[in-house]
Structure formats: C-alpha cells, structure tokens
C-alpha cells in the first residue's frame, strides 16, 4: 500500500513538475450566463503528451456525454493557450496561471485539473466518470 501511494505521489509530482501545471482555487466567478456550462482547458505553447491527452479526453468526454447540450449551444469545450492574448485574458479573468481544466457554470467554478492529470492517460473511463459526476448537477 505504501509503495502504491508513493508511486502515485511521485507520478503526480513529476507530471506537475515537468508541465508546470498549477491548480487554482475553487473560487466562484461569474462567467457564463444562465444554465450554460463551459469546460475550459488552459495550456501553454510547449506541451507534453499528458497535457495533450488531458485536453483530448476532456473534449471527447464533453462531446460524448453532452452532445445534445453542445449542439444546442448550452455547453462548450474551450481550449485556450495562456501564451496568447486571448488565453491570458481569460486566464486572468478566471484566476488561472497554469495548465488548468475548469468547469464553469454561472457563479460556480469547479477545478478538475488534478483528476485530469491523474486519470486521462492511465484510466480514461474513470476520468469520464469524474467529469460526469461534476457536470451533471450543473446541467439538471
């Protein structure tokens, strides 16, 4: 058990250390209107495979789990580069300064960066379940 926990901690430390991922606090920020849900993935120009996989899996999850909401314009997935003006501006607005996966609906902001980096590569089904668990209460 101790060895498994140590391995997970070491993996997370290496991932965040090499990617510069910096989770943000779960502060409330009003950015979306009504019942709309936006899933934001913030990244930099230089990206590792894990960063790319977190984005791809998150986008795929939104498109698969919430296809009707995406088609109706009530939900979107938005990837933003923090090295570009638009990404930096939105990052500042949401209090994001590093790789971050954020679900925003009205005044609610849910940070699932850690879950993305832990599971998108090794356990994508678990990552999908976590996203569903976090998003479902926002869309019902």
KEPA-233613 format. One record per residue: residue number from 1; z, x, y of N, C-alpha, C, CB in turn. Coordinates in Angstrom, 3 decimals, always signed. Glycine has a CB too. Layout:
! residues N
+-----+----------+----------+----------+----------+----------+----------+----------+----------+----------+----------+----------+----------+
|  nr |       nz |       nx |       ny |      caz |      cax |      cay |       cz |       cx |       cy |      cbz |      cbx |      cby |
+-----+----------+----------+----------+----------+----------+----------+----------+----------+----------+----------+----------+----------+
| NUM |        Z |        X |        Y |        Z |        X |        Y |        Z |        X |        Y |        Z |        X |        Y |
...
+-----+----------+----------+----------+----------+----------+----------+----------+----------+----------+----------+----------+----------+
This chain:
! residues 140
+-----+----------+----------+----------+----------+----------+----------+----------+----------+----------+----------+----------+----------+
|  nr |       nz |       nx |       ny |      caz |      cax |      cay |       cz |       cx |       cy |      cbz |      cbx |      cby |
+-----+----------+----------+----------+----------+----------+----------+----------+----------+----------+----------+----------+----------+
|   1 |   +0.000 |   +0.828 |   -1.206 |   +0.000 |   +0.000 |   +0.000 |   +0.000 |   +0.860 |   +1.252 |   +1.208 |   -0.935 |   +0.008 |
|   2 |   +0.858 |   +1.904 |   +1.268 |   +0.924 |   +2.767 |   +2.437 |   -0.399 |   +3.484 |   +2.649 |   +2.057 |   +3.780 |   +2.293 |
|   3 |   -1.035 |   +3.904 |   +1.557 |   -2.305 |   +4.607 |   +1.672 |   -3.383 |   +3.695 |   +2.256 |   -2.743 |   +5.140 |   +0.306 |
|   4 |   -3.413 |   +2.429 |   +1.823 |   -4.400 |   +1.474 |   +2.341 |   -4.178 |   +1.209 |   +3.825 |   -4.336 |   +0.154 |   +1.558 |
|   5 |   -2.937 |   +1.031 |   +4.223 |   -2.629 |   +0.796 |   +5.628 |   -3.007 |   +2.005 |   +6.463 |   -1.144 |   +0.468 |   +5.809 |
|   6 |   -2.691 |   +3.186 |   +5.956 |   -3.046 |   +4.413 |   +6.669 |   -4.559 |   +4.521 |   +6.820 |   -2.491 |   +5.648 |   +5.934 |
|   7 |   -5.301 |   +4.177 |   +5.754 |   -6.757 |   +4.244 |   +5.801 |   -7.310 |   +3.303 |   +6.857 |   -7.352 |   +3.911 |   +4.437 |
|   8 |   -6.797 |   +2.084 |   +6.913 |   -7.254 |   +1.105 |   +7.912 |   -6.952 |   +1.603 |   +9.320 |   -6.585 |   -0.271 |   +7.678 |
|   9 |   -5.749 |   +2.103 |   +9.544 |   -5.371 |   +2.605 |  +10.863 |   -6.256 |   +3.789 |  +11.254 |   -3.881 |   +3.018 |  +10.882 |
|  10 |   -6.499 |   +4.682 |  +10.323 |   -7.353 |   +5.835 |  +10.612 |   -8.775 |   +5.400 |  +10.924 |   -7.353 |   +6.809 |   +9.434 |
|  11 |   -9.294 |   +4.432 |  +10.167 |  -10.641 |   +3.933 |  +10.405 |  -10.764 |   +3.300 |  +11.787 |  -11.026 |   +2.924 |   +9.330 |
|  12 |   -9.795 |   +2.498 |  +12.156 |   -9.812 |   +1.860 |  +13.477 |   -9.730 |   +2.916 |  +14.569 |   -8.648 |   +0.852 |  +13.617 |
|  13 |   -8.865 |   +3.891 |  +14.392 |   -8.717 |   +4.950 |  +15.399 |  -10.014 |   +5.734 |  +15.553 |   -7.566 |   +5.901 |  +15.020 |
|  14 |  -10.673 |   +6.046 |  +14.441 |  -11.936 |   +6.782 |  +14.522 |  -13.020 |   +5.946 |  +15.172 |  -12.384 |   +7.225 |  +13.138 |
|  15 |  -13.074 |   +4.666 |  +14.814 |  -14.099 |   +3.793 |  +15.375 |  -13.933 |   +3.660 |  +16.878 |  -14.051 |   +2.418 |  +14.716 |
|  16 |  -12.711 |   +3.338 |  +17.312 |  -12.496 |   +3.166 |  +18.739 |  -12.575 |   +4.485 |  +19.480 |  -11.159 |   +2.513 |  +18.992 |
|  17 |  -12.161 |   +5.549 |  +18.845 |  -12.226 |   +6.863 |  +19.480 |  -13.651 |   +7.318 |  +19.683 |  -11.479 |   +7.884 |  +18.657 |
|  18 |  -14.510 |   +7.074 |  +18.697 |  -15.887 |   +7.526 |  +18.809 |  -16.733 |   +6.602 |  +19.670 |  -16.498 |   +7.647 |  +17.442 |
|  19 |  -16.366 |   +5.342 |  +19.771 |  -17.161 |   +4.373 |  +20.523 |  -16.623 |   +4.139 |  +21.924 |  -17.215 |   +3.065 |  +19.780 |
|  20 |  -15.408 |   +4.579 |  +22.182 |  -14.776 |   +4.308 |  +23.459 |  -14.462 |   +2.829 |  +23.633 |  -15.661 |   +4.785 |  +24.585 |
|  21 |  -14.345 |   +2.087 |  +22.524 |  -14.054 |   +0.659 |  +22.621 |  -12.671 |   +0.460 |  +23.209 |  -14.159 |   -0.023 |  +21.240 |
|  22 |  -12.581 |   -0.463 |  +24.160 |  -11.331 |   -0.714 |  +24.849 |  -11.098 |   -2.205 |  +24.934 |  -11.333 |   -0.082 |  +26.247 |
|  23 |  -10.241 |   -2.741 |  +24.057 |   -9.997 |   -4.176 |  +24.127 |   -9.330 |   -4.564 |  +25.447 |   -9.130 |   -4.622 |  +22.951 |
|  24 |   -9.580 |   -5.789 |  +25.868 |   -8.983 |   -6.283 |  +27.108 |   -7.907 |   -7.298 |  +26.785 |  -10.052 |   -6.904 |  +28.030 |
|  25 |   -7.065 |   -7.560 |  +27.737 |   -6.009 |   -8.558 |  +27.558 |   -6.620 |   -9.945 |  +27.489 |   -4.973 |   -8.481 |  +28.703 |
|  26 |   -5.913 |  -10.873 |  +26.898 |   -6.390 |  -12.257 |  +26.792 |   -6.029 |  -13.059 |  +28.032 |   -5.807 |  -12.932 |  +25.547 |
|  27 |   -6.439 |  -12.590 |  +29.177 |   -6.179 |  -13.304 |  +30.423 |   -7.114 |  -14.503 |  +30.519 |   -6.357 |  -12.368 |  +31.649 |
|  28 |   -6.722 |  -15.473 |  +31.290 |   -7.571 |  -16.642 |  +31.492 |   -8.458 |  -16.436 |  +32.708 |   -6.721 |  -17.913 |  +31.655 |
|  29 |   -9.748 |  -16.690 |  +32.532 |  -10.713 |  -16.530 |  +33.608 |  -11.674 |  -17.707 |  +33.545 |  -11.473 |  -15.166 |  +33.502 |
|  30 |  -11.874 |  -18.363 |  +34.652 |  -12.818 |  -19.477 |  +34.678 |  -14.220 |  -18.929 |  +34.881 |  -12.456 |  -20.495 |  +35.795 |
|  31 |  -15.062 |  -18.998 |  +33.846 |  -16.421 |  -18.501 |  +33.967 |  -17.453 |  -19.502 |  +33.470 |  -16.562 |  -17.210 |  +33.212 |
|  32 |  -17.105 |  -20.317 |  +32.496 |  -18.067 |  -21.298 |  +32.021 |  -17.650 |  -22.676 |  +32.517 |  -18.173 |  -21.273 |  +30.472 |
|  33 |  -18.602 |  -23.579 |  +32.492 |  -18.313 |  -24.899 |  +33.017 |  -18.230 |  -25.908 |  +31.893 |  -19.367 |  -25.319 |  +34.029 |
|  34 |  -17.429 |  -26.921 |  +32.085 |  -17.313 |  -27.996 |  +31.109 |  -16.916 |  -27.501 |  +29.742 |  -18.600 |  -28.741 |  +31.012 |
|  35 |  -17.632 |  -27.982 |  +28.731 |  -17.330 |  -27.613 |  +27.353 |  -18.230 |  -26.497 |  +26.839 |  -17.458 |  -28.820 |  +26.458 |
|  36 |  -18.942 |  -25.822 |  +27.713 |  -19.816 |  -24.736 |  +27.282 |  -18.996 |  -23.564 |  +26.762 |  -20.720 |  -24.282 |  +28.433 |
|  37 |  -19.571 |  -22.867 |  +25.792 |  -18.930 |  -21.687 |  +25.219 |  -19.922 |  -20.536 |  +25.312 |  -18.479 |  -21.935 |  +23.732 |
|  38 |  -19.454 |  -19.415 |  +25.859 |  -20.263 |  -18.210 |  +25.899 |  -19.584 |  -17.149 |  +25.059 |  -20.474 |  -17.720 |  +27.352 |
|  39 |  -20.365 |  -16.485 |  +24.226 |  -19.871 |  -15.346 |  +23.464 |  -20.542 |  -14.126 |  +24.078 |  -20.177 |  -15.481 |  +21.902 |
|  40 |  -19.723 |  -13.259 |  +24.663 |  -20.219 |  -12.057 |  +25.325 |  -19.948 |  -10.838 |  +24.459 |  -19.572 |  -11.887 |  +26.711 |
|  41 |  -20.952 |   -9.964 |  +24.350 |  -20.724 |   -8.660 |  +23.736 |  -21.094 |   -7.602 |  +24.768 |  -21.557 |   -8.486 |  +22.409 |
|  42 |  -20.089 |   -6.877 |  +25.228 |  -20.281 |   -5.810 |  +26.208 |  -20.391 |   -4.480 |  +25.470 |  -19.112 |   -5.778 |  +27.243 |
|  43 |  -21.337 |   -3.651 |  +25.901 |  -21.537 |   -2.349 |  +25.275 |  -22.063 |   -1.367 |  +26.324 |  -22.521 |   -2.454 |  +24.068 |
|  44 |  -22.194 |   -0.114 |  +25.923 |  -22.777 |   +0.914 |  +26.779 |  -24.160 |   +1.280 |  +26.240 |  -21.854 |   +2.173 |  +26.853 |
|  45 |  -24.896 |   +2.110 |  +26.978 |  -26.233 |   +2.526 |  +26.545 |  -26.176 |   +3.344 |  +25.258 |  -26.918 |   +3.337 |  +27.645 |
|  46 |  -25.229 |   +4.257 |  +25.166 |  -25.052 |   +5.058 |  +23.966 |  -24.206 |   +4.269 |  +22.986 |  -24.398 |   +6.431 |  +24.292 |
|  47 |  -24.775 |   +4.004 |  +21.805 |  -24.096 |   +3.124 |  +20.856 |  -24.144 |   +3.696 |  +19.448 |  -24.723 |   +1.731 |  +20.876 |
|  48 |  -23.063 |   +3.476 |  +18.708 |  -23.015 |   +3.878 |  +17.298 |  -23.487 |   +2.707 |  +16.438 |  -21.570 |   +4.329 |  +16.883 |
|  49 |  -23.653 |   +2.963 |  +15.148 |  -24.092 |   +1.903 |  +14.229 |  -23.098 |   +0.746 |  +14.170 |  -24.296 |   +2.474 |  +12.829 |
|  50 |  -21.801 |   +1.053 |  +14.238 |  -20.800 |   -0.014 |  +14.196 |  -20.951 |   -0.928 |  +15.402 |  -19.378 |   +0.574 |  +14.149 |
|  51 |  -21.140 |   -0.360 |  +16.580 |  -21.318 |   -1.164 |  +17.792 |  -22.530 |   -2.096 |  +17.659 |  -21.486 |   -0.247 |  +19.024 |
|  52 |  -23.611 |   -1.553 |  +17.141 |  -24.829 |   -2.350 |  +16.962 |  -24.611 |   -3.459 |  +15.929 |  -26.002 |   -1.448 |  +16.532 |
|  53 |  -23.866 |   -3.149 |  +14.876 |  -23.613 |   -4.138 |  +13.832 |  -22.708 |   -5.250 |  +14.336 |  -22.992 |   -3.474 |  +12.608 |
|  54 |  -21.697 |   -4.915 |  +15.129 |  -20.817 |   -5.950 |  +15.696 |  -21.659 |   -6.928 |  +16.521 |  -19.689 |   -5.307 |  +16.582 |
|  55 |  -22.541 |   -6.402 |  +17.341 |  -23.403 |   -7.277 |  +18.137 |  -24.298 |   -8.139 |  +17.251 |  -24.260 |   -6.449 |  +19.093 |
|  56 |  -24.962 |   -7.524 |  +16.287 |  -25.893 |   -8.263 |  +15.424 |  -25.182 |   -9.347 |  +14.625 |  -26.604 |   -7.306 |  +14.471 |
|  57 |  -24.027 |   -9.031 |  +14.057 |  -23.290 |  -10.013 |  +13.261 |  -22.744 |  -11.147 |  +14.134 |  -22.141 |   -9.328 |  +12.512 |
|  58 |  -22.234 |  -10.819 |  +15.307 |  -21.713 |  -11.849 |  +16.208 |  -22.834 |  -12.799 |  +16.629 |  -21.057 |  -11.205 |  +17.454 |
|  59 |  -23.970 |  -12.238 |  +16.995 |  -25.113 |  -13.060 |  +17.400 |  -25.571 |  -13.946 |  +16.240 |  -26.279 |  -12.166 |  +17.887 |
|  60 |  -25.680 |  -13.368 |  +15.053 |  -26.095 |  -14.121 |  +13.871 |  -25.103 |  -15.250 |  +13.581 |  -26.217 |  -13.185 |  +12.648 |
|  61 |  -23.818 |  -14.967 |  +13.694 |  -22.798 |  -15.991 |  +13.451 |  -22.944 |  -17.160 |  +14.420 |  -21.396 |  -15.385 |  +13.570 |
|  62 |  -23.148 |  -16.862 |  +15.684 |  -23.327 |  -17.926 |  +16.685 |  -24.559 |  -18.761 |  +16.338 |  -23.463 |  -17.325 |  +18.119 |
|  63 |  -25.655 |  -18.079 |  +16.011 |  -26.899 |  -18.791 |  +15.725 |  -26.820 |  -19.632 |  +14.454 |  -28.035 |  -17.807 |  +15.607 |
|  64 |  -26.084 |  -19.150 |  +13.447 |  -25.974 |  -19.883 |  +12.178 |  -24.945 |  -21.012 |  +12.277 |  -25.592 |  -18.922 |  +11.037 |
|  65 |  -23.760 |  -20.676 |  +12.770 |  -22.662 |  -21.646 |  +12.780 |  -22.831 |  -22.738 |  +13.834 |  -21.359 |  -20.932 |  +13.010 |
|  66 |  -23.492 |  -22.410 |  +14.940 |  -23.545 |  -23.341 |  +16.070 |  -24.979 |  -23.553 |  +16.573 |  -22.666 |  -22.827 |  +17.211 |
|  67 |  -25.911 |  -23.637 |  +15.646 |  -27.330 |  -23.773 |  +16.005 |  -27.584 |  -24.957 |  +16.934 |  -28.172 |  -23.925 |  +14.746 |
|  68 |  -26.964 |  -26.096 |  +16.661 |  -27.179 |  -27.290 |  +17.497 |  -26.663 |  -27.079 |  +18.917 |  -26.490 |  -28.512 |  +16.871 |
|  69 |  -25.508 |  -26.432 |  +19.042 |  -24.949 |  -26.168 |  +20.372 |  -25.804 |  -25.165 |  +21.147 |  -23.512 |  -25.645 |  +20.251 |
|  70 |  -26.327 |  -24.170 |  +20.438 |  -27.195 |  -23.187 |  +21.089 |  -28.465 |  -23.882 |  +21.583 |  -27.549 |  -22.021 |  +20.113 |
|  71 |  -29.064 |  -24.704 |  +20.734 |  -30.294 |  -25.415 |  +21.116 |  -30.076 |  -26.352 |  +22.293 |  -30.831 |  -26.204 |  +19.934 |
|  72 |  -28.887 |  -26.956 |  +22.361 |  -28.604 |  -27.894 |  +23.450 |  -28.138 |  -27.196 |  +24.721 |  -27.556 |  -28.890 |  +23.012 |
|  73 |  -27.975 |  -25.887 |  +24.667 |  -27.546 |  -25.137 |  +25.847 |  -26.047 |  -25.158 |  +26.080 |  -28.229 |  -25.673 |  +27.052 |
|  74 |  -25.287 |  -25.667 |  +25.119 |  -23.836 |  -25.740 |  +25.282 |  -23.124 |  -24.497 |  +24.760 |  -23.302 |  -26.963 |  +24.574 |
|  75 |  -23.885 |  -23.589 |  +24.127 |  -23.301 |  -22.344 |  +23.635 |  -24.356 |  -21.261 |  +23.721 |  -22.771 |  -22.495 |  +22.176 |
|  76 |  -23.899 |  -20.046 |  +24.022 |  -24.843 |  -18.934 |  +24.090 |  -24.177 |  -17.639 |  +23.667 |  -25.414 |  -18.797 |  +25.501 |
|  77 |  -25.009 |  -16.717 |  +23.234 |  -24.577 |  -15.356 |  +22.937 |  -25.250 |  -14.462 |  +23.959 |  -24.932 |  -14.925 |  +21.457 |
|  78 |  -24.467 |  -13.640 |  +24.646 |  -24.999 |  -12.801 |  +25.707 |  -24.522 |  -11.373 |  +25.493 |  -24.572 |  -13.326 |  +27.101 |
|  79 |  -25.459 |  -10.453 |  +25.291 |  -25.130 |   -9.034 |  +25.178 |  -25.392 |   -8.393 |  +26.538 |  -25.967 |   -8.331 |  +24.038 |
|  80 |  -24.428 |   -7.623 |  +27.017 |  -24.537 |   -7.000 |  +28.334 |  -24.207 |   -5.516 |  +28.248 |  -23.607 |   -7.696 |  +29.342 |
|  81 |  -25.029 |   -4.703 |  +28.887 |  -24.829 |   -3.265 |  +28.933 |  -23.993 |   -2.929 |  +30.166 |  -26.192 |   -2.509 |  +28.955 |
|  82 |  -22.836 |   -2.346 |  +29.946 |  -21.934 |   -2.004 |  +31.053 |  -22.462 |   -0.860 |  +31.917 |  -20.570 |   -1.634 |  +30.507 |
|  83 |  -23.491 |   -0.167 |  +31.452 |  -24.114 |   +0.884 |  +32.249 |  -25.154 |   +0.329 |  +33.221 |  -24.757 |   +1.912 |  +31.339 |
|  84 |  -25.448 |   -0.962 |  +33.126 |  -26.412 |   -1.606 |  +34.017 |  -25.673 |   -2.504 |  +35.006 |  -27.454 |   -2.425 |  +33.206 |
|  85 |  -26.292 |   -2.772 |  +36.131 |  -25.641 |   -3.521 |  +37.212 |  -25.156 |   -4.904 |  +36.762 |  -26.601 |   -3.675 |  +38.382 |
|  86 |  -25.996 |   -5.643 |  +36.062 |  -25.616 |   -6.992 |  +35.628 |  -24.424 |   -6.949 |  +34.686 |  -26.796 |   -7.688 |  +34.945 |
|  87 |  -24.449 |   -6.029 |  +33.734 |  -23.341 |   -5.894 |  +32.788 |  -22.061 |   -5.466 |  +33.468 |  -23.693 |   -4.904 |  +31.709 |
|  88 |  -22.172 |   -4.517 |  +34.389 |  -20.995 |   -4.038 |  +35.127 |  -20.397 |   -5.175 |  +35.952 |  -21.370 |   -2.842 |  +36.047 |
|  89 |  -21.247 |   -5.945 |  +36.615 |  -20.774 |   -7.055 |  +37.448 |  -20.028 |   -8.097 |  +36.613 |  -21.954 |   -7.714 |  +38.176 |
|  90 |  -20.608 |   -8.492 |  +35.477 |  -19.949 |   -9.479 |  +34.628 |  -18.696 |   -8.878 |  +33.991 |  -20.916 |   -9.989 |  +33.538 |
|  91 |  -18.762 |   -7.608 |  +33.623 |  -17.587 |   -6.936 |  +33.076 |  -16.438 |   -6.938 |  +34.068 |  -17.927 |   -5.509 |  +32.680 |
|  92 |  -16.737 |   -6.641 |  +35.323 |  -15.702 |   -6.669 |  +36.362 |  -15.129 |   -8.079 |  +36.518 |  -16.275 |   -6.176 |  +37.707 |
|  93 |  -15.999 |   -9.064 |  +36.487 |  -15.561 |  -10.459 |  +36.639 |  -14.610 |  -10.877 |  +35.518 |  -16.775 |  -11.396 |  +36.665 |
|  94 |  -14.887 |  -10.390 |  +34.291 |  -14.076 |  -10.764 |  +33.133 |  -12.983 |   -9.744 |  +32.808 |  -14.965 |  -10.944 |  +31.930 |
|  95 |  -12.908 |   -8.670 |  +33.568 |  -11.887 |   -7.655 |  +33.319 |  -12.194 |   -6.778 |  +32.118 |  -10.558 |   -8.312 |  +33.124 |
|  96 |  -13.470 |   -6.546 |  +31.853 |  -13.910 |   -5.763 |  +30.701 |  -14.372 |   -4.388 |  +31.176 |  -15.051 |   -6.494 |  +29.932 |
|  97 |  -13.905 |   -3.332 |  +30.478 |  -14.309 |   -1.982 |  +30.873 |  -14.855 |   -1.173 |  +29.710 |  -13.142 |   -1.252 |  +31.489 |
|  98 |  -14.945 |   -1.748 |  +28.524 |  -15.466 |   -1.047 |  +27.358 |  -16.057 |   -2.045 |  +26.387 |  -14.369 |   -0.217 |  +26.676 |
|  99 |  -16.479 |   -1.545 |  +25.213 |  -17.037 |   -2.435 |  +24.207 |  -16.063 |   -3.570 |  +23.956 |  -17.344 |   -1.673 |  +22.896 |
| 100 |  -16.563 |   -4.778 |  +24.133 |  -15.705 |   -5.954 |  +24.011 |  -16.509 |   -7.136 |  +23.501 |  -15.048 |   -6.295 |  +25.359 |
| 101 |  -15.928 |   -7.872 |  +22.566 |  -16.501 |   -9.118 |  +22.081 |  -15.579 |  -10.232 |  +22.544 |  -16.673 |   -9.118 |  +20.514 |
| 102 |  -16.092 |  -11.097 |  +23.409 |  -15.275 |  -12.068 |  +24.102 |  -15.870 |  -13.464 |  +23.973 |  -15.125 |  -11.685 |  +25.567 |
| 103 |  -15.020 |  -14.431 |  +23.666 |  -15.421 |  -15.844 |  +23.616 |  -14.815 |  -16.497 |  +24.849 |  -14.942 |  -16.563 |  +22.269 |
| 104 |  -15.661 |  -17.139 |  +25.660 |  -15.196 |  -17.734 |  +26.911 |  -15.605 |  -19.200 |  +26.965 |  -15.761 |  -16.967 |  +28.132 |
| 105 |  -14.626 |  -20.045 |  +27.281 |  -14.888 |  -21.468 |  +27.476 |  -13.949 |  -21.968 |  +28.564 |  -14.699 |  -22.279 |  +26.143 |
| 106 |  -14.529 |  -22.367 |  +29.681 |  -13.709 |  -22.825 |  +30.807 |  -12.747 |  -21.736 |  +31.230 |  -12.935 |  -24.104 |  +30.440 |
| 107 |  -11.452 |  -22.041 |  +31.201 |  -10.460 |  -21.044 |  +31.610 |   -9.889 |  -20.270 |  +30.426 |   -9.333 |  -21.716 |  +32.366 |
| 108 |  -10.451 |  -20.461 |  +29.232 |   -9.973 |  -19.746 |  +28.054 |  -10.849 |  -18.531 |  +27.772 |   -9.944 |  -20.677 |  +26.833 |
| 109 |  -10.198 |  -17.431 |  +27.437 |  -10.890 |  -16.189 |  +27.103 |  -10.227 |  -15.627 |  +25.854 |  -10.847 |  -15.154 |  +28.296 |
| 110 |  -11.008 |  -15.500 |  +24.774 |  -10.477 |  -15.028 |  +23.501 |  -11.173 |  -13.723 |  +23.135 |  -10.666 |  -16.096 |  +22.380 |
| 111 |  -10.401 |  -12.667 |  +23.018 |  -10.918 |  -11.345 |  +22.702 |  -10.862 |  -11.131 |  +21.191 |  -10.117 |  -10.243 |  +23.446 |
| 112 |  -12.018 |  -10.963 |  +20.563 |  -12.056 |  -10.687 |  +19.123 |  -12.727 |   -9.339 |  +18.843 |  -12.802 |  -11.817 |  +18.378 |
| 113 |  -12.561 |   -8.413 |  +19.761 |  -13.131 |   -7.080 |  +19.598 |  -12.586 |   -6.397 |  +18.353 |  -12.847 |   -6.227 |  +20.828 |
| 114 |  -11.275 |   -6.393 |  +18.193 |  -10.676 |   -5.713 |  +17.043 |  -11.212 |   -6.275 |  +15.733 |   -9.149 |   -5.839 |  +17.082 |
| 115 |  -11.280 |   -7.590 |  +15.623 |  -11.775 |   -8.224 |  +14.409 |  -13.229 |   -7.843 |  +14.152 |  -11.634 |   -9.744 |  +14.506 |
| 116 |  -14.019 |   -7.789 |  +15.222 |  -15.420 |   -7.400 |  +15.079 |  -15.563 |   -5.997 |  +14.525 |  -16.128 |   -7.498 |  +16.411 |
| 117 |  -14.817 |   -5.062 |  +15.087 |  -14.914 |   -3.682 |  +14.637 |  -14.305 |   -3.485 |  +13.250 |  -14.235 |   -2.768 |  +15.632 |
| 118 |  -13.325 |   -4.285 |  +12.891 |  -12.727 |   -4.162 |  +11.562 |  -13.608 |   -4.747 |  +10.457 |  -11.378 |   -4.845 |  +11.545 |
| 119 |  -14.300 |   -5.861 |  +10.735 |  -14.942 |   -6.598 |   +9.657 |  -16.463 |   -6.729 |   +9.725 |  -14.374 |   -7.926 |   +9.612 |
| 120 |  -17.099 |   -6.540 |  +10.841 |  -18.539 |   -6.789 |  +10.941 |  -19.341 |   -5.959 |   +9.950 |  -19.019 |   -6.501 |  +12.348 |
| 121 |  -18.946 |   -4.720 |   +9.739 |  -19.678 |   -3.846 |   +8.828 |  -19.251 |   -4.058 |   +7.387 |  -19.477 |   -2.393 |   +9.216 |
| 122 |  -17.954 |   -4.015 |   +7.130 |  -17.458 |   -3.998 |   +5.753 |  -17.239 |   -5.380 |   +5.143 |  -16.179 |   -3.242 |   +5.704 |
| 123 |  -16.908 |   -6.371 |   +5.969 |  -16.638 |   -7.725 |   +5.469 |  -17.214 |   -8.764 |   +6.427 |  -15.114 |   -7.949 |   +5.285 |
| 124 |  -18.553 |   -8.838 |   +6.500 |  -19.168 |   -9.764 |   +7.468 |  -18.802 |  -11.231 |   +7.242 |  -20.664 |   -9.622 |   +7.417 |
| 125 |  -18.534 |  -11.627 |   +5.991 |  -18.129 |  -13.016 |   +5.734 |  -16.766 |  -13.309 |   +6.351 |  -18.093 |  -13.297 |   +4.219 |
| 126 |  -15.860 |  -12.365 |   +6.271 |  -14.540 |  -12.529 |   +6.882 |  -14.681 |  -12.590 |   +8.406 |  -13.589 |  -11.368 |   +6.465 |
| 127 |  -15.555 |  -11.757 |   +8.954 |  -15.808 |  -11.778 |  +10.394 |  -16.343 |  -13.141 |  +10.813 |  -16.803 |  -10.666 |  +10.791 |
| 128 |  -17.256 |  -13.711 |  +10.034 |  -17.805 |  -15.044 |  +10.328 |  -16.697 |  -16.091 |  +10.313 |  -18.909 |  -15.421 |   +9.307 |
| 129 |  -15.802 |  -16.020 |   +9.327 |  -14.683 |  -16.963 |   +9.242 |  -13.786 |  -16.863 |  +10.477 |  -13.859 |  -16.703 |   +7.968 |
| 130 |  -13.518 |  -15.646 |  +10.919 |  -12.658 |  -15.446 |  +12.099 |  -13.327 |  -16.032 |  +13.336 |  -12.354 |  -13.937 |  +12.316 |
| 131 |  -14.617 |  -15.770 |  +13.503 |  -15.318 |  -16.336 |  +14.660 |  -15.267 |  -17.858 |  +14.627 |  -16.780 |  -15.854 |  +14.696 |
| 132 |  -15.495 |  -18.440 |  +13.459 |  -15.466 |  -19.901 |  +13.323 |  -14.090 |  -20.436 |  +13.677 |  -15.851 |  -20.326 |  +11.893 |
| 133 |  -13.059 |  -19.767 |  +13.190 |  -11.681 |  -20.176 |  +13.462 |  -11.365 |  -20.151 |  +14.959 |  -10.708 |  -19.269 |  +12.712 |
| 134 |  -11.919 |  -19.175 |  +15.673 |  -11.650 |  -19.047 |  +17.109 |  -12.510 |  -19.993 |  +17.946 |  -11.886 |  -17.612 |  +17.555 |
| 135 |  -13.752 |  -20.224 |  +17.528 |  -14.682 |  -21.031 |  +18.333 |  -14.525 |  -22.522 |  +18.081 |  -16.114 |  -20.619 |  +18.044 |
| 136 |  -14.291 |  -22.928 |  +16.842 |  -14.224 |  -24.363 |  +16.511 |  -13.319 |  -25.179 |  +17.441 |  -13.741 |  -24.525 |  +15.095 |
| 137 |  -12.109 |  -24.732 |  +17.746 |  -11.279 |  -25.553 |  +18.639 |  -11.862 |  -25.715 |  +20.045 |   -9.904 |  -24.949 |  +18.744 |
| 138 |  -12.734 |  -24.805 |  +20.437 |  -13.332 |  -24.864 |  +21.770 |  -14.504 |  -25.835 |  +21.846 |  -13.789 |  -23.488 |  +22.188 |
| 139 |  -15.104 |  -26.143 |  +20.707 |  -16.300 |  -26.992 |  +20.706 |  -16.033 |  -28.390 |  +20.183 |  -17.381 |  -26.354 |  +19.883 |
| 140 |  -14.820 |  -28.694 |  +19.816 |  -14.499 |  -30.018 |  +19.277 |  -13.748 |  -30.845 |  +20.266 |  -13.699 |  -29.902 |  +18.012 |
+-----+----------+----------+----------+----------+----------+----------+----------+----------+----------+----------+----------+----------+
